Amino acid sequence: MATNKARVPEANEALEKFKMEAASEVGVTLKQGYNGDLTSRQAGSIGGQMVKKMVEKYENEIKNSK
């Protein structure tokens, strides 16, 4: 059964902040709450930026652990 609930409720605030930062970096304005008026391109650019930042962080962690 699919669910939209976070497994760690405390992570919601951090995830929202991360999403807002990513949106700002790609020039998309988000509102608090529902953002169903975004185009697919805008939403995709936010998600893509989030993934990019996560990959960069992971690569830096690997590099620094050697």
DSSP file (Angstrom, degrees, kcal/mol; ACC not computed):
  #  RESIDUE AA STRUCTURE BP1 BP2  ACC     N-H-->O    O-->H-N    N-H-->O    O-->H-N    TCO  KAPPA ALPHA  PHI   PSI    X-CA   Y-CA   Z-CA
    1    1 A M              0   0    0      0, 0.0     2,-0.2     0, 0.0     0, 0.0   0.000 360.0 360.0 360.0 124.6    0.0    0.0    0.0
    2    2 A A        -     0   0    0      2,-0.0     2,-0.3     0, 0.0     0, 0.0  -0.487 360.0-178.6 -76.0 143.8    1.5    3.3   -1.1
    3    3 A T        -     0   0    0     -2,-0.2     0, 0.0     2,-0.1     0, 0.0  -0.988  31.2-151.3-142.7 151.9    1.6    6.1    1.5
    4    4 A N        +     0   0    0     -2,-0.3     2,-0.3     2,-0.1    -1,-0.1   0.332  62.9 115.1-102.1   4.5    2.7    9.7    1.5
    5    5 A K        -     0   0    0      1,-0.1     2,-0.2     2,-0.0    -2,-0.1  -0.561  69.9-118.2 -79.8 137.9    3.6    9.7    5.2
    6    6 A A        -     0   0    0     -2,-0.3    -1,-0.1     1,-0.1    -2,-0.1  -0.486  10.3-139.3 -70.9 141.9    7.3   10.2    6.1
    7    7 A R  S    S+     0   0    0      1,-0.3    -1,-0.1    -2,-0.2     3,-0.1   0.794 101.6  39.7 -72.1 -27.3    8.8    7.3    8.0
    8    8 A V  S >  S-     0   0    0      1,-0.1     3,-2.4     2,-0.0     4,-0.4  -0.875  74.5-166.2-121.9  96.2   10.6    9.8   10.2
    9    9 A P  T >  S+     0   0    0      0, 0.0     3,-1.5     0, 0.0     4,-0.4   0.799  85.3  63.8 -55.1 -31.5    8.2   12.7   10.9
   10   10 A E  T 3> S+     0   0    0      1,-0.3     4,-0.6     2,-0.1     3,-0.4   0.721  93.3  64.4 -65.8 -19.2   11.0   14.8   12.3
   11   11 A A  H <> S+     0   0    0     -3,-2.4     4,-2.6     1,-0.2    -1,-0.3   0.649  79.6  83.5 -78.5 -14.5   12.6   14.8    8.8
   12   12 A N  H <> S+     0   0    0     -3,-1.5     4,-2.5    -4,-0.4    -1,-0.2   0.905  89.9  48.4 -57.0 -45.0    9.6   16.7    7.2
   13   13 A E  H  > S+     0   0    0     -3,-0.4     4,-2.2    -4,-0.4    -1,-0.2   0.917 113.0  47.2 -63.7 -43.9   10.9   20.1    8.2
   14   14 A A  H  X S+     0   0    0     -4,-0.6     4,-2.5     1,-0.2    -1,-0.2   0.897 112.3  50.4 -64.7 -40.0   14.4   19.4    7.0
   15   15 A L  H  X S+     0   0    0     -4,-2.6     4,-2.5     2,-0.2    -2,-0.2   0.903 109.8  50.1 -65.8 -41.3   13.0   18.0    3.7
   16   16 A E  H  X S+     0   0    0     -4,-2.5     4,-2.4    -5,-0.2    -2,-0.2   0.916 111.5  48.5 -61.6 -43.3   10.8   21.1    3.2
   17   17 A K  H  X S+     0   0    0     -4,-2.2     4,-2.4     2,-0.2    -2,-0.2   0.921 111.7  49.6 -62.4 -44.4   13.8   23.4    3.8
   18   18 A F  H  X S+     0   0    0     -4,-2.5     4,-2.4     1,-0.2    -2,-0.2   0.906 111.2  49.7 -60.6 -43.4   16.0   21.3    1.4
   19   19 A K  H  X S+     0   0    0     -4,-2.5     4,-2.5     2,-0.2    -1,-0.2   0.903 110.4  49.7 -63.6 -42.2   13.2   21.5   -1.3
   20   20 A M  H  X S+     0   0    0     -4,-2.4     4,-2.3     2,-0.2    -2,-0.2   0.898 111.1  49.6 -64.6 -40.9   12.9   25.3   -0.8
   21   21 A E  H  X S+     0   0    0     -4,-2.4     4,-2.2     2,-0.2    -2,-0.2   0.928 111.8  48.1 -63.0 -45.1   16.6   25.8   -1.2
   22   22 A A  H  X S+     0   0    0     -4,-2.4     4,-1.4     1,-0.2    -2,-0.2   0.907 111.4  50.5 -62.8 -42.2   16.7   23.6   -4.3
   23   23 A A  H  <>S+     0   0    0     -4,-2.5     5,-2.9     1,-0.2     4,-0.5   0.911 109.9  50.3 -61.7 -42.7   13.8   25.6   -5.8
   24   24 A S  H ><5S+     0   0    0     -4,-2.3     3,-1.0     1,-0.2    -1,-0.2   0.896 106.9  54.8 -62.3 -40.6   15.5   28.9   -5.1
   25   25 A E  H 3<5S+     0   0    0     -4,-2.2    -1,-0.2     1,-0.3    -2,-0.2   0.808 112.5  42.2 -65.6 -29.9   18.7   27.7   -6.8
   26   26 A V  T 3<5S-     0   0    0     -4,-1.4    -1,-0.3    -3,-0.3    -2,-0.2   0.376 118.9-108.6 -99.3   4.6   16.9   26.8  -10.0
   27   27 A G  T < 5S+     0   0    0     -3,-1.0     2,-0.5    -4,-0.5    -3,-0.2   0.753  71.8 136.3  81.5  24.9   14.7   30.0   -9.9
   28   28 A V      < -     0   0    0     -5,-2.9     2,-0.6    -6,-0.2    -1,-0.3  -0.912  47.6-138.9-107.7 131.5   11.4   28.4   -9.1
   29   29 A T        -     0   0    0     -2,-0.5     2,-0.3    -5,-0.0    -9,-0.0  -0.789  21.6-168.7 -91.3 121.4    9.2   30.1   -6.5
   30   30 A L        -     0   0    0     -2,-0.6     2,-0.3   -10,-0.1     5,-0.1  -0.831   9.7-146.8-107.6 148.6    7.5   27.7   -4.1
   31   31 A K        -     0   0    0     -2,-0.3     2,-0.2     2,-0.1     0, 0.0  -0.726  35.1 -94.0-101.9 159.4    4.7   28.5   -1.6
   32   32 A Q  S    S+     0   0    0     -2,-0.3     2,-0.3     3,-0.0    -1,-0.0  -0.557  97.2   2.8 -67.6 137.5    4.3   26.8    1.7
   33   33 A G  S    S+     0   0    0     -2,-0.2     2,-0.2     2,-0.1    -2,-0.1  -0.675 118.9  25.2  90.5-139.4    1.9   23.9    1.3
   34   34 A Y        +     0   0    0     -2,-0.3     3,-0.1     1,-0.1    -3,-0.1  -0.410  47.8 174.1 -72.9 132.2    0.4   22.9   -2.0
   35   35 A N    >   +     0   0    0     -2,-0.2     3,-1.7     1,-0.1    -1,-0.1  -0.241  27.4 138.7-128.7  43.5    2.2   23.8   -5.2
   36   36 A G  T 3   +     0   0    0      1,-0.3    -1,-0.1     0, 0.0    -2,-0.0   0.561  61.0  72.6 -68.3  -8.0    0.0   22.1   -7.8
   37   37 A D  T 3  S+     0   0    0     -3,-0.1    -1,-0.3     2,-0.0     2,-0.1   0.445  73.0 110.7 -87.2   1.0    0.3   25.0  -10.2
   38   38 A L  S <  S-     0   0    0     -3,-1.7     2,-0.1     1,-0.1    -3,-0.0  -0.437  71.1-119.2 -72.0 148.0    3.9   24.2  -11.1
   39   39 A T     >  -     0   0    0     -2,-0.1     4,-2.5     1,-0.1     5,-0.2  -0.421  25.6-110.2 -76.8 163.6    4.7   23.0  -14.5
   40   40 A S  H  > S+     0   0    0      1,-0.2     4,-2.7     2,-0.2     5,-0.2   0.883 120.6  54.6 -60.6 -37.9    6.2   19.5  -14.9
   41   41 A R  H  > S+     0   0    0      2,-0.2     4,-2.2     1,-0.2    -1,-0.2   0.922 109.2  46.4 -62.6 -44.6    9.4   21.2  -16.0
   42   42 A Q  H  > S+     0   0    0      2,-0.2     4,-1.8     1,-0.2    -2,-0.2   0.945 114.7  46.1 -63.7 -48.5    9.5   23.4  -12.8
   43   43 A A  H  X S+     0   0    0     -4,-2.5     4,-2.4     1,-0.2    -2,-0.2   0.906 113.5  50.3 -61.7 -41.7    8.8   20.4  -10.6
   44   44 A G  H  X S+     0   0    0     -4,-2.7     4,-2.8    -5,-0.2    -1,-0.2   0.864 107.1  53.5 -65.2 -36.7   11.4   18.3  -12.4
   45   45 A S  H  X S+     0   0    0     -4,-2.2     4,-2.0     2,-0.2    -1,-0.2   0.869 109.5  49.1 -67.9 -34.4   14.0   20.9  -12.1
   46   46 A I  H  X S+     0   0    0     -4,-1.8     4,-2.2     2,-0.2    -2,-0.2   0.951 113.9  45.0 -66.8 -49.5   13.5   21.1   -8.3
   47   47 A G  H  X S+     0   0    0     -4,-2.4     4,-2.3     1,-0.2    -2,-0.2   0.900 112.9  51.7 -60.9 -41.5   13.7   17.3   -8.0
   48   48 A G  H  X S+     0   0    0     -4,-2.8     4,-2.5     1,-0.2    -1,-0.2   0.893 109.3  49.6 -62.6 -40.5   16.7   17.2  -10.3
   49   49 A Q  H  X S+     0   0    0     -4,-2.0     4,-2.3     2,-0.2    -1,-0.2   0.886 109.6  52.1 -65.8 -38.7   18.5   19.8   -8.2
   50   50 A M  H  X S+     0   0    0     -4,-2.2     4,-2.1     2,-0.2    -2,-0.2   0.929 111.6  45.8 -63.2 -44.9   17.8   17.9   -5.0
   51   51 A V  H  X S+     0   0    0     -4,-2.3     4,-2.6     2,-0.2     5,-0.2   0.917 110.8  53.8 -64.0 -43.1   19.2   14.7   -6.5
   52   52 A K  H  X S+     0   0    0     -4,-2.5     4,-2.4     1,-0.2    -1,-0.2   0.922 110.2  46.7 -56.7 -46.0   22.3   16.6   -7.8
   53   53 A K  H  X S+     0   0    0     -4,-2.3     4,-2.3     1,-0.2    -1,-0.2   0.878 111.7  51.1 -66.5 -37.4   23.0   18.0   -4.3
   54   54 A M  H  X S+     0   0    0     -4,-2.1     4,-2.3     2,-0.2    -2,-0.2   0.908 111.2  47.8 -66.1 -41.0   22.5   14.6   -2.7
   55   55 A V  H  X S+     0   0    0     -4,-2.6     4,-2.8     2,-0.2    -2,-0.2   0.921 111.3  50.8 -65.3 -43.8   24.9   13.0   -5.1
   56   56 A E  H  X S+     0   0    0     -4,-2.4     4,-2.4    -5,-0.2    -2,-0.2   0.912 110.8  49.2 -59.5 -42.9   27.5   15.7   -4.6
   57   57 A K  H  X S+     0   0    0     -4,-2.3     4,-2.2     2,-0.2    -1,-0.2   0.924 112.2  47.9 -62.8 -44.4   27.2   15.3   -0.8
   58   58 A Y  H  X S+     0   0    0     -4,-2.3     4,-2.3     2,-0.2    -2,-0.2   0.917 111.6  49.9 -62.7 -44.3   27.7   11.5   -1.1
   59   59 A E  H  X S+     0   0    0     -4,-2.8     4,-2.5     1,-0.2    -1,-0.2   0.898 110.9  49.9 -62.5 -40.4   30.7   11.9   -3.4
   60   60 A N  H  X S+     0   0    0     -4,-2.4     4,-2.5     2,-0.2    -1,-0.2   0.889 109.4  51.7 -64.8 -39.2   32.3   14.4   -1.0
   61   61 A E  H  X S+     0   0    0     -4,-2.2     4,-1.1     2,-0.2    -2,-0.2   0.910 111.8  46.4 -64.0 -41.2   31.7   12.0    1.9
   62   62 A I  H  X S+     0   0    0     -4,-2.3     4,-0.6     2,-0.2     3,-0.4   0.930 112.9  49.8 -65.1 -44.6   33.4    9.2    0.0
   63   63 A K  H >< S+     0   0    0     -4,-2.5     3,-0.7     1,-0.2    -2,-0.2   0.896 112.8  46.6 -61.1 -41.4   36.3   11.4   -1.0
   64   64 A N  H 3< S+     0   0    0     -4,-2.5    -1,-0.2     1,-0.2    -2,-0.2   0.659 104.9  60.9 -78.6 -15.3   36.8   12.6    2.5
   65   65 A S  H 3<        0   0    0     -4,-1.1    -1,-0.2    -3,-0.4    -2,-0.2   0.581 360.0 360.0 -87.3  -8.2   36.7    9.2    4.0
   66   66 A K    <<        0   0    0     -3,-0.7    -1,-0.2    -4,-0.6    -2,-0.1   0.463 360.0 360.0 -82.4 360.0   39.7    7.9    2.1
